[in-house]
Amino acid sequence: MSLSIQNRLNNSAQKIRALAKERILLLDGATGTMIQSHKLKEADYRGSQFADWTRDLKGDNDLLCLTRPALMQSIHEDFLAAGSDIITTNSFNGTSISQSDYGMEAQVEAINLAAARIARKAADEWTAKTPDKPRFVAGSIGPTNKTLSVSPRVNEPGYRDVTFDQMKDVYKQQASALLEGGVDLLLIETIFDTLNAKAALVAVDELSQSHDVHIPIILAVTITDLSGRNLSGQTVEAFWYSVRHARPLAAGMNCSFGADQLRPHVLALSKIVETLICVYPNAGLPNDMGDYDESPAHTAGSLEGFARDGLVNIVGGCCGTTPDHIRAIAKAIADQKPRIPPSPAPKLRLAGLEPMVA
């Protein structure tokens, strides 16, 4: 990792923290939703580079960073024009585990480098247009399609498709390429399995130690039922106590059931998380056709309530959210004050599925 990368990471973290004291920052919306709106065909995913690939590639959105870079840049630009301070790379499934579905494991480094460089170019161009509103790039790291906490075989509870070290290594490969490509921070998102997230955190920590730099990260957990637990069974409070040692730039929630259903869980996190809170929910739940019907006004109104009550520092949108949603959110939070992180009293804080504070 070069000195220029180290300087960029340190400077970006300082700038984001400073800006977050002044106002609520805005993430982008759903890259996948925007890609789907273009109704791409198999040939669009293949491009000229993979015209003779022996497996279907339609649906491999990350591959579009190589085959349709202009499209990806235009999506980033649409979100930046809507007011996003931070845009996320199109690399949610950019690990060798996820890319194995398409036989694209060998393209992982190229995909992540391209994803970061495309987003970097768009962000830098908008920073030049609006120097009073600098733009940042978060390298998106998704959960993969494997889980370390739960066996995929009903009759073999101890079986796992992948080991912790294997998971850590694929995250390390992805994170290294994203950092080389120019991101300002890493976004470990849609955390349905805390153990998967811990593998990502170990990967980032190894990179940090080997290059003597603290890599800024945002952690976003997703809940899978209305009781407020992720797939590995943890409550959001227990999740925080499991990962707070990583000293993230921000932590919070994404995806899930939409902002309305997330409110009690965001409130719980807001009381205990001593860093920035980041929330970017789905546009409600999908309908029978898999589309999201929640309007920009509704999503913005819900997040305005979060902001008005001092619960958040960074907001945005996940599945189903478009530039129109982000534009409406930007307007709704414009005059709201950012949350002030608490200073919890020193206590023993442990976590299994439930938290224990003594």
ZAKOL-253467 format. One record per residue: residue in one letter; x, y, z of N, C-alpha, C in turn. Coordinates in steps of 0.05 Angstrom, whole numbers, plus 32768, in hexadecimal, padded with zeros to 4 digits. Atoms other than C-alpha are relative to their C-alpha. Layout:
AXYZXYZXYZ...
REM end
This chain:
M80117FE88000800080008000801280198000S7FEE7FE98003802080417FE97FFA80158015L80037FE97FEE802A808080127FE880107FF8S80177FF1800A7FF680A27FE67FE67FF4800AI8018800D7FF67FC2806F7FFA7FFD8005801EQ80017FFA7FE37FD3807780447FF7801C8005N80087FE47FFC7FCD80C2803E7FE380047FF9R801C7FFC80087F8B80BD80197FED7FF58016L8011800C7FEB7F6D808F804F7FFF80118018N7FFF7FEF7FE87F8480BB80887FF1801A7FFCN800D7FE780067F6D80FB80677FE27FFD7FFDS801D800480047F2A80DF80527FF17FFC801BA800D80057FE67F1A80C580987FFE801A8010Q80017FE67FF27F2C810980B67FEB80127FF5K80147FEF800C7F01812E80847FE47FF78006I801B800B7FFB7EC58100808D7FF88006801DR80067FFA7FE47EC9810780D97FF9801D8004A80057FE37FFD7ECD815280D37FE680087FF4L801A7FF9800D7E93815780A27FE97FF58010A8016800C7FF17E69812880CD7FF9800F8019K80067FEE7FEA7E6E815A81067FEF80177FF8E800E7FE9800A7E50818F80DA7FE47FFA7FF5R80198007800D7E18816A80B67FFE7FE27FFDI8005801C80067DF9812780A7800A7FFB7FE3L7FF58007801A7E1E8106806D7FEE7FED7FF1L8012801080107DFC80E48033800F7FEC7FEFL7FF6801680117E0C80A180147FF080007FE6D800F800380187DF4808B7FD07FE97FEC8004G801680137FFF7DBB805C7FBF80097FE57FF5A7FFC801C80087DB580177FA0800B7FFD7FE4T7FF38004801A7DE680087F687FF27FEA7FF1G800E8016800D7DC37FC67F5A7FE580087FF4T801A7FF6800A7D807FE87F53800380107FE6M7FFB7FF080187D9D80197F2180087FEF7FE8I7FF8801280157DBE7FE27EF97FE77FF17FF5Q8018800E80097D7C7FBC7EF67FEE80127FEFS80117FEE80107D597FFA7EDB800980027FE3H7FF77FFF801C7D847FF57E9C7FF97FE77FF1K80098019800D7D697FAF7E8D80167FF57FEEL7FEA800A80107DAC7F957E767FFC7FE37FF7K8002801B800B7DB27F567E4C801B7FF28006E7FE880107FFD7DE57F1E7E4F8018800C7FF2A7FEA7FF4800F7E0F7F407E1A800C8019800ED7FF67FE87FF27E147F7F7E4580137FF88016Y7FEE80097FEB7E337F587E7D801A7FF57FF5R7FE8800D800C7E637F337E50801380157FF4G7FEF7FED800E7E7C7F6F7E2880117FF17FECS7FED800D80137EB47F607DF680147FEE800FQ7FEC800F7FF17EE17F467E2E7FF87FE48005F8009801B7FF87EB77F0A7E3F7FEA7FF57FEDA8014800880147E8F7EFE7DFF7FFE7FE27FFED8000801D80037EA37EB57DFE80007FF1801AW8001800E7FE67E9B7EA67E487FEC7FEA8000T8010801880027E7E7E617E527FE97FFF8014R801580007FEC7E507E747E8C7FF0801A7FFDD80117FE780007E167EA67E91800C80148013L7FF57FEA7FEF7E2D7EE97EAC7FEB80158008K80157FED7FF97DEB7F0F7EAF7FFA7FFE801EG80047FFE7FE37DE27F267EF780198005800FD7FE67FFB7FF27E2C7F2D7F078005801E7FFDN7FFF7FE280027E257F787F14801C800A8003D7FE57FF67FFB7E6C7F7F7F2D80117FFF7FE6L7FF1800380197E867F677EE97FFC80187FEDL80067FE980117E677FA57EC9801680168004C7FEA7FED7FFD7EA27FCD7EE680157FFB7FEAL7FED800680167ECB7FAA7EB07FF380027FE4T800D8001801A7E987FA37E787FEF80197FF9R80107FE880047E6D7FE27E81800880168013P7FF77FEC7FED7E9880157EA67FF2801B7FFDA800E7FE680047E7580517E877FE58000800EL801A80027FF37E3280387EA180048003801EM7FFB7FFE7FE37E4F80307EE78007801C8008Q7FFA7FE47FF97E6C80767EE67FE880117FFFS80187FF080027E2A80937ED07FEE7FFC8019I801080067FE87E0780717F0B800B800F8018H7FF37FF17FEA7E3A808E7F3C7FFA801E7FFDE80057FE380047E3180D37F1C7FE480088006D801C7FFA7FF97DE580CF7F237FFD8004801EF80027FFE7FE37DEC80C37F6E800F8019800BL7FF17FE87FF87E2180FA7F757FF080197FFAA80117FE980087DF3812A7F507FE980038013A80177FFF7FEE7DBC81187F8180098009801CG7FF77FF57FE77DE8812E7FBB80117FEE8011S7FF080137FEF7E1080F17FD3801B800B8006D7FE47FF97FF87E4E81017FFB80127FE87FFDI7FF0801980017E6580B87FFA7FF27FEE7FECI800B801480127E5B80887FC0800E7FE68005T7FF5801A7FFB7E66803E7FC480077FF27FE5T7FF7800E80187E8C80137F927FED7FE97FF9N8010801780097E697FDF7F6880107FE78003S7FEF80177FFA7E8D7FA77F8A7FF47FEE8017F800E800E7FEA7E597F897FBA80067FE28000N7FFA801D80037E667F437F9F801C7FFC7FF4G7FE58001800C7EAF7F507F8E80147FEE800ET7FED80137FF47ECD7F147FB280017FE77FEFS7FFE801880107EE57ED37F947FEA7FEC8008I801680127FF97EAF7EAF7FBC7FE780067FF0S80187FF9800E7E767ED67F9D80047FFE7FE1Q7FFC8001801C7E967EDA7F5880037FE37FF5S7FFE801C80097E9E7E8E7F567FE67FF77FF4D80198006800D7E547E8C7F43800180037FE2Y7FFE7FF9801D7E697EA77EFF801B7FF67FF5G7FE6800980097EAE7E877EFB801480177FFDM7FF07FE880047ECD7ECC7F02801380068017E7FEE7FFC7FEA7EFB7EC17F3D801A800E7FF8A7FE67FF480097F387ED57F147FFD801E7FFAQ80057FE380067F187F1A7F067FFC80118019V80077FF17FE77F0F7F2E7F4F801080198003E7FEF7FE97FFD7F4A7F5C7F537FFA80167FECA80067FED80157F3A7F7D7F117FE5800D8004I801B7FF57FFA7EF17F867F24800280158016N7FFF7FED7FE97F017FA87F66801180197FF9L7FF07FE980097F387FD47F487FEF80127FEEA80117FF080127F087FEA7F117FEA800E800FA80167FF57FF07ECF7FF57F4280098019800FA7FF67FE97FF17EF980227F6D800880177FEFR7FF67FEA80117F1880497F347FE9800F7FF2I80187FF3800C7ED480567F137FF380138014A800C7FEF7FEB7EB780707F54801280188008R7FED7FEA7FF97EF680987F647FFF80167FEBK80017FEC80157EF380BB7F217FE780118002A80197FF17FFD7EAA80CE7F2A800080128018A7FFF7FF07FE87EB580E67F71801380187FFED7FED7FEB80037EF2810F7F5F7FF580167FEEE800B7FEC80127ECE81317F267FEB8011800EW80147FF17FF17E9581457F54800C80118016T7FF37FEF7FEC7EC4815D7F8A800B80197FF2A7FF67FE9800F7EE4818A7F557FE980147FFAK80177FEE80057E9E81A57F447FF7800E8018T800B7FF57FE77E8A81B07F8C80167FFD8016P7FEA80037FEC7ECB81BA7FB57FF78004801DD800B7FFD7FE57EA181CF7FF17FF27FE7800AK800E80197FFA7E81818A7FEF80117FE87FF5P7FEF8016800A7EB881557FE87FF17FE67FFFR800D801A80037EA381107FD180147FEA8006F7FF080167FF77EBD80CE7FEB7FF77FE67FF4V8006801A800C7EC080867FD380037FEA8016A800080167FEE7EAE804A7FFF80027FE67FF0G7FFE8019800D7EC580067FE87FED7FEC800CS801580127FF67E897FD77FED800A7FE48002I7FF9801C7FFB7E977F93800C7FE87FF2800BG8018800E7FF87E5B7F66800F80057FE78010P7FFD80167FED7E4F7F29803B80087FE67FF3T7FFD801980107E5A7EF480047FE77FF08002N801880117FFF7E287EBD7FF880057FE78011K7FFA80157FED7E467E91802F7FFD800B801CT80027FF87FE47E3D7E92807A80127FEF8011L7FEE800E7FEE7E707E8080AF7FF27FF6801AS800D80067FE77E3E7E7B80E87FEC7FEA7FFFV8016801380027E0A7E4C80CD80077FEB7FEBS7FFB801580137E117E0980AA7FEB80007FEAP8014800280167DF17E0480657FF47FE47FFER800A801B80007DE47DBA80747FF17FFA801AV801180047FE97DAB7DAB80A3800A7FE98012N7FF780187FF17DC87D6780B8801D80028009E7FE47FFD7FF87E0F7D8280C28004801C800CP7FFE7FE57FF57E0E7DBD80F2801C800B8001G7FE57FF67FFF7E5A7DC180F4800C80057FE5Y7FF57FFC801B7E637DC480A87FFF801D7FF8R80007FE6800C7E777E048086800B7FFE7FE3D7FF67FFF801C7E817E13803B801B800C7FFEV7FE77FF080017EBC7E40804B800A8003801CT7FF47FFC7FE67EED7E4980848003801E8006F7FFC7FE47FF87EF97E8980AB8018800C7FF1D7FE87FF6800D7F3F7E90808D7FFB80047FE2Q80067FFC801D7F257E8680467FEF80197FFCM80107FE880027EF17EBB8052801180198004K7FEE7FE97FFB7F257EEA806F801180067FE8D7FEE7FFC80177F537EDF80337FF2800D7FE8V800E7FF580177F1E7EEF7FFF7FF9801E8006Y80057FE47FF97F0B7F2F8025801A80107FFEK7FE77FF280017F547F428029800780067FE3Q7FFB7FFB801C7F5C7F3A7FDE7FEF80177FF5Q80127FEB80097F1F7F657FD18007801B800CA7FFA7FE77FF37F307F9B8004801A800C7FF5S7FE67FF7800A7F787FA07FEA7FFC800D7FE5A80047FF5801A7F607FAC7FA37FF0801A8001L80107FE87FFD7F2C7FDF7FB8801180178009L7FEE7FEB7FF67F6080067FDF801380097FEAE7FED7FF980157F9180037FA57FF180117FEAG80107FF280147F59801C7F777FF8801C8007G80057FE57FF97F4E805B7F9F7FEA80078013V80167FFA7FED7F1780547FD3800A800F8018D7FF97FF17FE77F16808080117FFC7FF18019L800680117FE97EFA804C80407FF37FE67FF5L800C801A80077EDD800680407FE57FFE800EL801B80037FF67E937FF7804A7FFA7FE28001I8007801D7FFC7E877FB180677FE280008006E801C7FFA7FFF7E3D7FAE805B7FEE7FE77FFET8014801580017DFE7F84805E80097FE88010I7FF480157FEF7E1C7F5C80987FE97FEF800BF801480127FF57DED7F2280A2800C7FEC8013D7FF280137FEF7E227EF780C48018800F800CT7FEB7FF17FF37E4E7F1880F8801C7FF37FFCL7FE7800E80037E847EE380EF800C80077FE4N7FF67FF7801A7E8A7EF580A5800C801C8003A7FF57FE57FFC7E937F3D80BA801A8000800FK7FE780027FF17EC97F2980EB80167FF77FEEA7FEC800980137EEE7F0680B3800980187FEFA7FF97FE7800F7EEB7F48808C801080128011L7FF17FEE7FEE7F037F6E80C8801D7FF78005V7FE5800A7FFE7F3F7F4080D1801080067FE7A7FF37FFA80197F4F7F4980888009801D7FFFV7FF97FE380007F4D7F95808F801680068014D7FEC7FFC7FEB7F757F9280CF801C7FF77FF6E7FE7800A800A7FAB7F6980AD800C80147FEBL7FF77FEC80137FAF7F9C807480098019800FS7FF87FE87FF17FB17FD580A7801B7FFC800DQ7FE780057FF27FEA7FB580CE80177FFE7FEDS7FEA8004801380137FA280918008801A7FF3H7FFA7FE7800E800F7FE88075800080188013D7FFE7FEB7FEB800F800F80B77FED80187FFBV80157FEB80037FCE803580AA7FE67FF6800AH801A80087FF77F8A803480CA7FEC80047FE9I80137FFF80177F58802480937FE48006800AP801B7FF97FF77F168048809F7FEB7FED7FF5I8015801380097ED9801A809C7FE58009800BI801C7FFE7FF77E8E801E80A17FF57FE38002L800C801A7FFC7E697FE180BC7FE280037FFFA801D7FFE80027E207FD680A97FF37FE58002V800D80197FFB7DF87F9D80C67FE480007FF5T801B8002800A7DB77F8480A87FF17FEB8011I800F80137FF07D807F6380D17FED7FF17FEET8010801280117D577F2980B77FE57FFA800CD801B80027FF57D1B7F2D80E57FFA80188011L80087FE87FF37CF47F62810980088001801DS7FF67FFF7FE47D107F4E814D801B800E8001G7FE87FF180017D507F708136801A7FEF8001R7FE8801180017D817F36812B80097FFB7FE4N7FF68007801A7DAF7F2680F27FFD7FE17FFDL8004801D80057DB17EE080D3800F7FEF8013S7FF180107FEC7DE57EC881047FF58003801CG800F80007FE77DB57EDA813C800580168013Q7FF97FEB7FED7DD47F17815B7FEC80187FFFT800D7FE780007DAE7F548171801380167FF7V7FEE7FEB800A7DC97F9681578013800A8016E7FEE7FF87FEB7DE57FA8819B80177FEB8004A7FEB80157FFE7E0A7F6581A0801380027FE8F7FEF7FFD80187E237F708159801580168005W7FEE7FEA7FFB7E417FB3816D80167FF88013Y7FEB80087FED7E657F9581A980137FEC7FF4S7FEF8013800D7E817F60817B8014800C7FEDV7FEF7FF480157EA07F91814A800C801B8008R7FF77FE57FF97EAE7FD28170801E80028003H7FE380007FFE7EF77FBD817B800D800A7FE6A7FF57FF8801A7F027FCD81318002801E7FFDR80007FE380017EF88017813F7FF7800B7FE5P800A7FF7801B7ECD802381017FFB801E8000L80077FE480047EC3806980E57FE280048005A801D7FFF7FFB7E79805A80E77FF57FE38001A800E801A7FFE7E4A802080F77FE280057FFFG801C7FFC80027E01801580EB7FF27FEA7FF2M80118015800D7DCE7FF180C07FFA80077FE3N80097FFC801C7DBA7FE780787FED7FE97FF8C80128014800C7D8A7FBF804D7FE87FFB8012S801580077FED7D587F9B807A7FE480067FF5F801D7FFE80067D0E7FB080797FF7801C7FF8G80087FE580047D107FFA806B800380108019A7FFA7FEE7FE97D1A803680987FEC7FFE8016D801580007FEB7CD8803180BD80057FE98014Q7FFC80177FEF7CE77FEC80D7801B8000800EL7FE57FFF7FF47D307FFC80E7800280138018R7FFE7FEA7FED7D218037811580077FF6801DP7FF980087FE47D2180128159801C7FF58003H7FE5800C7FFE7D627FEE8148801580167FFBV7FEE7FE980047D84802E812F80018010801AL80017FF27FE67D6D804F817080127FF28015A7FF0800F7FED7D8E80178198801E80047FFAL7FE47FFC80077DCF801E81728009801D8006S7FF87FE47FFD7DCF806A817680078006801DK7FFB7FFB7FE47DD0806681C2801B7FF5800AI7FE8800E7FF67E0E803981C7801880037FEEV7FE9800080127E3980438189800F801B8003E7FF07FE77FFA7E718075819A800D800C7FE7T7FF67FF480187E81808381517FE880097FEFL80167FF780117E57809B81167FEC7FE97FFAI8015801380077E14807981067FFA80047FE2C80078000801C7E07806780BD7FE87FEE7FFBV8019800F80057DC2805080A57FF880047FE3Y800A7FFE801B7DAE8040805E7FED7FE87FFAP8014801580037D6E801780597FF67FFC7FE4N800E800580197D497FF780207FE880137FFDA80197FF180057D0F801C80007FE87FEE8007G801580127FF77CE07FF1802A80067FE37FF8L7FFE801C80077CD47FA880197FF97FFD7FE2P80078004801C7CD17F8D7FD17FE47FF57FFEN801B800B80057C8D7F7E7FB380037FE47FF3D8000801C800B7C797F3C7F9280117FFD7FE7M7FF0800180187CA07F4F7F54801E80068006G7FE57FFB7FF87CDF7F5E7F7B8008801E7FFED7FFA7FE380027CD97FAA7F717FF9800D801BY80047FF17FE77CDA7FDE7FA87FEE80187FFAD80157FEC80067C9E800C7FAC800280198012E7FFF7FEA7FEE7CB3803B7FE4800A80197FF2S7FFA7FE8800F7CB480827FC98018800F800CP7FEB7FEF7FF57CEE80B27FD17FF780118017A800A7FEF7FEA7CC280DE7FFC7FFD7FF0801AH800480107FE87CB280A5802C801B7FFA800DT7FE580067FF57CFB808F8033800C8018800DA7FF47FE87FF67D1280D6803C7FF28009801AG800E7FF87FE87CDC80E4806F80087FEF8018S7FF780117FEA7CF080A88099801C8007800AL7FE47FF97FF87D3A80BB80988001801C800BE80017FE57FF47D28810380A77FFA7FFD801EG800780047FE47D0980E980E780187FF58010F7FE880097FF37D4980C380F8801380188006A7FEE7FE97FFE7D71810380EC7FF580148015R800C7FEC7FEE7D418130811380037FF7801DD7FFE800A7FE57D468102814F801D7FFA8008G7FE480027FF97D928102814E800B7FE48000L7FF8801C80007D9C80B9813B80167FFA7FECV7FEF800780167DC980BD80FE801580157FF9N7FEB7FEE800A7E0980DA80E080037FFD7FE2I7FFE8005801D7E0880BA809B7FE77FF07FF8V8018800E80097DCA80A5807480027FFC7FE1G80018005801D7DBB8089802F7FEB7FEB7FFBG8014801380077D958053800C800C7FE67FF7C7FF8801B80097D9A80087FFE7FED7FF77FEAC8010800B80167D707FDB7FD27FE780107FF9G80187FF2800A7D3C7FFF7FA88003801E8000T7FFE7FE37FFF7D5780457FB4800F800B7FE8T7FF67FF480197D6780717F78800B801C8006P7FF87FE47FFC7D8580B67F6E7FE980128009D80177FF07FF67D3F80D27F797FFD7FFD801FH800180047FE37D3F80B27FBF80168010800DI7FE97FF27FF37D8480CF7FCE7FFC801E7FFFR80067FE380027D6F81147FB57FEC80088015A80147FFA7FEC7D3281127FE2800B7FFF801CI7FF480027FE57D5B80FB801E801280188005A7FEE7FE97FFD7D8E813280117FF080198009K80107FE97FF97D57816680147FF57FFE801DA800D80047FE67D3781478052801380048017I7FED7FFE7FE97D778146807C8010801A7FFFA7FEE7FE980047D9481888064800380118018D7FFF7FEE7FE97D8281AF80A280027FF1801BQ7FFF800F7FE77D89817780D5801D7FFE800BK7FE680027FF37DC28172810780097FE38002P7FF6801B7FFE7DEF813681087FFF7FF5801DR7FFF800D7FE67DED81058142801B8005800EI7FE87FFD7FF07E1F8110817A80057FE5800DP7FFB801B7FF47E3F80CC818C80038002801EP7FFF80007FE37E3980BA81D5801C7FF7800AS7FE780097FF47E7380AB82047FF97FEC8016P800980147FED7E5F806A822680147FFD8017A7FEF80057FE97E79805E826C800F7FE67FFDP7FF0801880037EB1802A82707FF27FE8800FK800D80187FF57E907FE6827B800A7FE87FF0L7FFB8019800E7E9B7F9D82687FE97FFB7FEDR8015800480137E747F93822880077FE77FEFL7FFC8019800E7E6F7F4C820C7FE87FFA7FEEA8016800780127E457F2D81D680017FE37FF7G80068019800E7E297EEA81C27FEA80077FECL80177FF7800F7DE67EEC81A17FF38018800DE800A7FE97FF17DD27F1D81D78018800F800CP7FEB7FF27FF37DFC7F5481F680017FFB801EM7FFE80017FE37E177F51823D801180188009V7FF17FE87FF67E2C7F92826080027FFE801EA7FFC80037FE37E4A7F8E82A580128017800B
REM end
